[in-house]
Amino acid sequence: MKNLFSNIKGDAFGGITAGIVALPLALAFGVSSGLGPEAGLYGAIFISFFAALLGGTNTQISGPTAPMTAVSMVVIAGIVAANDGSVEKALPAILTVFMLAGLMQVGLGLLGLGKYIRYIPYPVVSGFMTAIGVIILLTQILPSIGYYPKEDVEFVAQFKPQAEEVMLENILKEEAGEGILVLENFKETISQAESITPEQILIESQTLAAKEASGTVGAIKVLPRALQNIDWLELALALATIFIIYGFKRITKAVPSTLVALVVVSGIAYGFNLGYRRISEIPGGIPVPKLEMFTSFSLGSVTPYVFTALTLALLGAIDSLLTSVVADNMTKTKHKPNKELIGQGIGNSIAALFGGIPGAGATIRTVVNINAGGKTKLSGMIAGIMLLVIMLALGPIASKIPAAVLAGILITVGIGVMDYKGLKAIPSLPRDIKIGPLKLSSEVLIMLIVLVLSTFWDLIYAVGIGLIIASLMFMKKIGDLTAERSDVKSLKEETWADEVGFPENLKEEVFIKHLKGPLFFGSTSDFQALTLQIPNTAKTVILRLGRMQYMDQSGLYAMEDMLQELKKNNVEVLFVGLLRQPQYMMERIDIIPDFIPNEHIFKDFKSCLQWVKSNITDIN
């Protein structure tokens, strides 16, 4: 903090530029989430300021990002659906989940888990990021062509019978809960059902129509109908936005092309009074805490989303720390991962308190900040303040932005967020697994599974399944590789240098076995066969363990089973060169000293050989 004001001019330029770049994206992500443009702005303001102030990366600019918004959409859609399609009723639970995700990030940082985030397999991240791009593209097709299912009269009318059923079912549930659903009071039920107005049925029908068309599957379902009802003005505005974003980059990158597209297309639409659809009104004034999230808090409404909150926390952590690495490479500095997680978590928690959507470190905004001169935490704080000033001064003007413009911006975000590096590598990755007649790359398979499940089913479960499959495949590969190097199979081994000169007359009574490599679940089957390899004439087995660095629980019990079998056959076992970790494991379950007394454990083969010569005689 002592160097906070050491680069005021550079940080001011960096923060202001990053804030301007963040503006259109914050508005677009807010609209896309379903909570409105102000939710995106509030998220950008508070996360940027507090993540910079309390985080561990000096030049990072944080705010809503495409991955975080995509997962947030899932959370919001699920909770809204459980609250009769009312965003207002669902808002306390939604913001509680977002705050919980922020607090989990703080917990991850306090537990020192930031350094372990990098171990998430690349195919899982690649499949997830590409899925985010596909989800954004599919869900923005409808608004980009001006089709809104709730406003399609014929489409909504299809849900009228279902709406009536839902409303009647709600009345029956309510009365059953109040204990008045009995025969003599059935007239009350009929009276309530008859009091349902056409307006109420229409609202419920619109809710069901919107639910039917939500998500990627819903968008695909209604796409044929949407293409028959294109609003050509909305489509023109979206295409113009996309054209300017990509075209202006070819002219100069000094001015953000997204901002240019936002200003130019919005200015033309408003100036010529084209009759376009606007985004929802952005509230004026200083943001106010949403304290109702505490007064109307219900544990039951949040419990189903705890895992989702954890996914948001982990995703935000990955997103932020990857951006931190980019910042380190550009500035030749070193970020503090755990402190960064704490800062991100606090920023997300405060943003949720004010009604903002969650976010993370944003790579493009961070790069813009550094290139514009940002060097300290002050730059990120200035970016947040800049957005607050813009909202307070230009809120009414921003409310006139066409919805199609933000849809166009999001389409370019969706295209940009896909992992093209991972997609291009598909043909060249080694095909290391066989499924039936097909030979496939395990990494490509994981990526495609995560991609498909994330796009068409559930982001959270897709990541979990991807991690499980990746872990199992990794364990199998390591098991195969280690088993190849862990020699517990062959009886015909090379004699080690210190074994030269072993008494010839004792070779039938003493069997020497070298264990090379860890004894773990991948090599236990070969180890268990060791008992069968021991000649019937052998009365003593020497296990050379100096190269067995590690033993897991599977290996431990395999060792115990073998020793039990040898003891039953009156075969003595001697350990040579036993290392610390395997010894500790065997002491825990009393293999040492129950099966192997301490006097049968030798540091080197020389001392073991002395014991053999003193205690074993040639029986032939």
N, C-alpha and C positions, 0 to 999 in steps of 0.2 A: 504493500500500500504506500510505502514511502516514495516510490517512484511513479505514483499515479499521475502527477502533474509534470513529469519530466519531458513530455512530448505533446504539449497541449495543441499546437497547431496541426501536427500530423494526425493526432487522434480526433480532432474536430473534423478535419476533412474526411478521414476514414469513416467515422461514425455517421456523419451526415450522408455520405454517399451510400453506405450500407443501409441506412434507414430508408432512403429513397428507393433503393433496389427492393427492399423488403415490402414496401407498401402494396404494390399490386398482388404479390404473392400472398400476403397476409389476408387481404380482402378475398382473394380467390379460394384460399384454403378454408376460410370461415364460411363462405357460401357453400362450398362443397361438403363441409362437415354436417350441415343441416342446422347449425345454430345461428347462422347469419354472419354478415361481414364483420360486425363489431366483435364477435368472438375471436376471429382471426387477428384483428387489431389488438385486442386486449392481450391475447397470448403473445404476440410479437413484442408488445411494449414491456410487459412484466418479465417475461423470460429473458429477453435481451438484457434488460437492466440488471436483474438480480443474478443471473448466471454469470454475467461478466464481473459483477462486484465480488461474488463469493466463490467463483469457479477457479479452476487451476490452469486455464489456458488464456494467456494475456490478450490475444488478438481475436479470440473466437466471437462470432456474432451468432446469437441463438434466436430461435423463434419457430413457429409452425413449419413443419417440413412435410414433403409428400408421404413418406412412410408413416409418420406419426398421425397425419390426417386420415390416411386410409384406415388405420386401425381404429381411430377415433370414430370414424363413420360407422364401423361395425358396432361399437359400444352404444353410440347414440341411437342407431336404428333399432337395436335390440331393446333398449330401455324405453324408447318412445312407443314401440309396438306393445310393450307390457303395460303402458299407461294410456290405453285407448287412443293412441295416435296423437296425444297432446304433448308437444314439446315443453309447454309451460309446466305441466304436471310432472314431466320426467326430468326437468332441469336439475332439481336438487340431487337426485340420485346420480345423474350424469356427472355433475361437478364433483360429487363425493368420490366417484371412481377415479376421476382425473387427479384429485388431490391425493388419493391413496397411492396412485402411481408415482407421484412426486415424492411422497414420503418413503416409498419403497426405494427410490433412487438414492435418497439420503441414507437409508439403511445400508444399501449396497456400498456406498462410499465409506461409511463409518466402519463397516466390516472389512474394508480393505480389498473388496472384490474387483475393483476397477481393472487391475492388471490381468485378470483372468478372462475378460470379455473377448480378448483376441483369439481365444481358443475355439470360438464358434466356427464350425467348418465353412469354408468359402462357398461350396455348392449350395448350402442352406441360405446363406446371405444372398448369393446370386439369384437363386430361384425366387426368393422373397422380393428382392428389388425389382426384378423383371415383372413379377406378378403385380406389384404396386403400379407399375407403368400401365400394364394391361387393364387393371381395374379402373384407373383414372380415365384412360381412353374410352372404355366401354360406358362408364357412368356419365361421361360428358358428351356423348353423342346426342342424347335427347335434348339437353339444354342448348347445345350448339345449333340444333335445327329448329329450336323454338317449340318443342313438344313437351307439354307438361301433363301427365296422365290425369291429375286431379281436375284439369280443366276440359278434358275431352268428355263431352256430355254422353255420347254413345257408349264410350268405354266405362264410365262411371255407372251408367244405368245397368250394366251387366251385373253389378255387385249389389243391387237393391235387395233382392231376395236374401242374400247372405247377410246384408246389413240388418235386415229385420230380424233374422234368426239370432244374430249376435246380441242385439239390443234386448230381445225377449229373454235370452239366456242370462244376460246380466241382471235383469229384473228378478228372475227366479233365484239366482244366486244370492242377490241382496236380501230378498225376503226370507230365504232359507237361513241365512246368517242371522237375521233378526228374529227368527222363530215364529213368523206369522204365516208361513206357507202351510196352512192347514185347510181342510175342506170347507169349514164355515167361513173362512176369510178369502176363499178363492176368487170371490167377486172383486176384492181389492186388487188382486193380480190382474184380472181382466181389465179393470178400470185403468190401471197404470199402463198396460199394453195399448189400450185404445187412445191414451193421451199422448202417445209418441207422435210428434209432428213430422210432416214431410221434410222440413228443414233439418231435423235431427237425423232422419234417415239419409238425407243427402250428404250430410257431414260424415256420417259413418261410412257411406258408400265411397266417398272421396278418400277416406283414410285407407279403406281396403284396396282401392285402386292404386293408391300411391305405394302401399306395401307390396302389391303384386308386381309393380314395375321397379322396385328398389333393387339395388345390388347389380352385379354383372349378369346373373341369370335372368332377373327381371327385365333388365335393359334389352337383353337379346330377345326375350319373349315378345316385348311390345314394339321391337324395332320395325317389323313389317307394317304395323299400323302407323307408327311414327313417320315412316317414309311416305305414307299417303297423305300426311297432314303437315308437310314441311312449311314452316314460316320462312319464306325466302329472305325477308329482311334480316331476321335473326341469324340465318345461315351466312348471309353476306357480311354481317358484322364480325362473326366468328372467324370466317376465312380471311377477312382483311386484317384482323388482329394477328393471326398466325403468319400471314405473309409479311407483315411489318416486323414481327419478332425475328424471323429468320433472315429477312432481306436487309434490315438495318444493321445487323451484325457484320454484313459484308462491307458496309460503308465505314463504320467506326464502332469500336467497343468502348470508347470513352464515355458514352452515354448509354445507360441500360436500355436495351431494345424493348424489354417488357414494359418499361415506363413510357417509352415513346409510343408504343402501340396503344397503351391504356389512354394516354392523353389525346392522341390524334383521333382514334376511332370514336372515343367518347365525345370529344369536341365536335366532330362532324355530325354524329347522331343527335346530339343535343342542339347544336347550332341550326340544323336544318329541320328540327322538330319532327323526326322521322317516325315517331309513335312506337318506339321500341319498349321492351320490358326492362324495367330498372331493378337493381338489387334492392333489398329491403332497406328501410330507413336506418341510418346510423345514429344512435342516440348522441346528443350533445352533452357537454359538461364533463366533469371529472368522473372517471369510472367509480362505481359504488360497490362495496362488497355485497355478495349474494348471501346474506346471513340466513336466508330461509333454508339453505342446505343443511344447517345445523338444527334448526327448529323442527323441520319436517324429516329429519334423518330416520331411516328405518334400516336396521341391520339386514332384514330379510330382502330388501330391495337391492342391496349392494353385494351380499354374499355370493350370488352366482357369478359376479364379475370380478372376483378377487384374482383369479388366474389371468383374466384379461388385463387387469391393472398391472400385474407382474410382467406380462408380455409388453405392455406399453413402457414400463420402466426399463426392461432389458433392451427393447428396441431403441429407446431414447439414449440409453447408455452407449450402445454400439454406434449409433448415428453420431453422437457427440464425440466419442473418443476417436473414431475414424477421422473426423474433421480436425480434431486436435493434432493428429499425426500429420495431416496435410499442412496445418499451420506451423508445426515444428520444422518440417522440411523447408518451408519458405522463409522462416525467420531464424533458423539455426538455433532454436531454443528447445527446452524440454518441458512438456506439460506435466502436471501432477494429476494422474487419472482419478484417484479417490477424491481429491478436493474438487475436481471437475464434476464428478457425479453428485457430490453434495450441493454444489452451486446449481446444477441443472435441476435437481430435485426440489430445492427451495424455490427456484424460479417457476417451475411447473405447479407447485403447491399454491403459490401466491396468485399465479395466473388463474387457476381454478377457482380460487376464492372470489375473484372479480368476474368470473364467467368466461374466461378465455380457454381456448383449446390448447392441449399440450404441444410441446415442441422439443427441439434438440438443437445441437450445433449445426449450422447450415453452411455447407462447404462453399457455395458460390458467394454468399454474403461475406464469409470470412476472407475469401481470396480478394474480393473487392475492397474490403477494409484494409488489408495489408498493402495492396497495390496503391491505395490512396494515401498511405502514410501512417496507418494505425499501428501502434506498437505496444500500448498498455491497455489495461482493463477499462480505462476511461473511454476508449473508442466504442466498446459495446454498450456502455452506459449512455453515451451520447446518442447512439442509434435508437435506443428505447425512448429517450426523451424526445428525439426528433419525430418519431411516430406519434407520440402523445400530442406534440404541438400540431402536427398535421391533422390529427383527428379533431382536436379542439377548434382549429382555425378553418379547416376545410371539410368538416363532417357533412354539412348540408350539400356541398358540391359533390363530394364522393358518393352521396346517396343517389346521384343521377347517373352513375356509371351503368351502362347496359349489362345485363346478366350474360348476354352472349359474348361480350368481351372477356369476362372472367372465365367463361367456358373455353374460349380460344386460348387464353393464357394457360389454363390447366392442361389442355391437350398438349401443348409444347412441353409442359413439365412432365407429363406422362411419357412422352417420347424420350425426353432427356434422362429420366431416372432409370430407365432399363439398363441392365448390365450387358452392354454389347460386347465387352471383353470376354465375358463368360460364354456368351452365345457363339462368338466367332471361334472359340476354342473347341467347340463340340466335336468337329470332325477329326481333330488331331489328338484328342485324349485317348490313352490306351484302353482297349476293350478288355477289361480284366475280370469280368464275370460272365457266366453263361446261364441263360434262362431258356430252357428247351433248346431249340436249334439256333437261338440268337445269341450272339456275343455282344455285350454292351459294356460301356464305361460305367463303373459304379458312381463316379462323380456326376456324370451326365444324368444318370437315372435319378439320383437324389435331387438334382436341380429341377428336373422335369416334374417329379412328384410334388415338390414344394410349390412349383409354379402352377401346376394344374389345381391342386387342392386349395391353394391360396386364392386363386382366381374364381373358382366355381363353388367352393364349399366354405371354408373358414380359415382366416389368416392365422389365428392363434393355434388351432389344432394342426394346421399344415406345418408350422415351424416346429411344433413338438414332435410330430411324426418324422419330419426331416432329421431332427437331431437324434432321435432314437435309431433310425436307419443308418445314419452316418456313423454313429457310435458303434453299432453292431458290426458294420462293414470294416470300420477301423480296427476293432478288436480282432476280427477274423484275419485281416491282413497282417497285423502285428503278430498274432498267434502263429500264422503260417510261416512268417519270416523267422520268428524266434525259434519255432520248432525245428526249422531247417538248421539253425546254428546251435541249438541246444542238443548236444549229442547224448542221448540216453538210450540209443537203440543198439548199436553194434557191439558184439563181443570182441571183434577183432579191432583193437585200438593200437595206436602207436604208443610205444612205451615212452613215458616222460623221462627226461634226463636223470632225475634223482632216483628213478626206479631201475636203472641199469645196475646189474649185479645182484638183483633180488635172488635169494637162495633158490636154486633149481628144485631142491627137494621139498620146498613148501608151496610150489606153484599150483599143485592140485588141491591143497587144503585152503589156500588163500585166493580169493577172487578180488581183483582190483577194478574198480569202475570209476571213470572220470565223468563228472557232471559239469557240462559247460553251458552257461547261459541260465537265465531265470527258470525256476520251476513254477509254472503258473498254469492257469486253466487250459492254455493252448498246447501244453506239452505233457499233461498228466497222463493221457492215455498211453503214450510211449513209455513214460516212467513206470506205470503200473505193470507193463510187460517185463520190467527188469527182473522181477522175481523168477519168472519163467526162464530167464537166460542163465541163471546161476547154476553151475554144474552141481550134480548130486554129491560129488566128492568134496565140495567146498564147505568148510566148517566156520570160516571167517570171511567176512566181506569188508573190504576197505573202500569207503566212498571218498573220493577226492573232491572236495567241495569248494576249493579256493577260487573257482571261476563261476560259482553259482551265487550271483550277487543279490538275487531277490527271490522271495518265495511268497506267493499269495495264499489265501485260505484254501483254494482248491489244491494247490501243491502241498500245503501243510498236511491235509488229510490223506492225500495220496502217499506221502511219506509215512504217515502213521500206519496206514493199512499195510504197506510193504514191511515195515519193521515188526508189526504184529505177526505177519505171516512167517517172517524169518525166525522170530523168537519161538514160534510154535514148532518150527523145524530144528530148533536148537542150534541156530546159526548166530554167531556173534557178529556185531557190526561195529566198525571203527570209523570215526569221522576224522578227516584230515583237512586242515585249513578252513574250518567253518567260519564264515563271516558273520558280522554283527547282526544284520537284519534277520537272516534265517535262524540264527541262534535264538534271538529274542522271540520269534514266532514259535519255535519249538519249546521254549521254556514256558510259554503261556499255557500250553495244554499238557505240560509235563512229559512230553516226549523225552526231554532232558529233565530229570535223570531217570525216569521210569524205564525207558527202553534203552537209552544211551547214557550210562553213568559218566560223570565228568572225567573219570580216569580213562575212558575210551575216546576222548576228544583230544586230538593232537594238533599242535600248531604247524608242524611240518612233517614231511614223510620220513625224515631221518629218525625222529623220536618215535614215530609209529613203528618203523622197522625194528628198532631196538626192542620194543614191547613184543612184537611178533616173534623175534628170535628167542626171547626169554620165555614166552608163554605157549608157543605152538611147536609141536614136534611132528616129525614125519611119521605118519602112521603106517606107511608102506614098508 
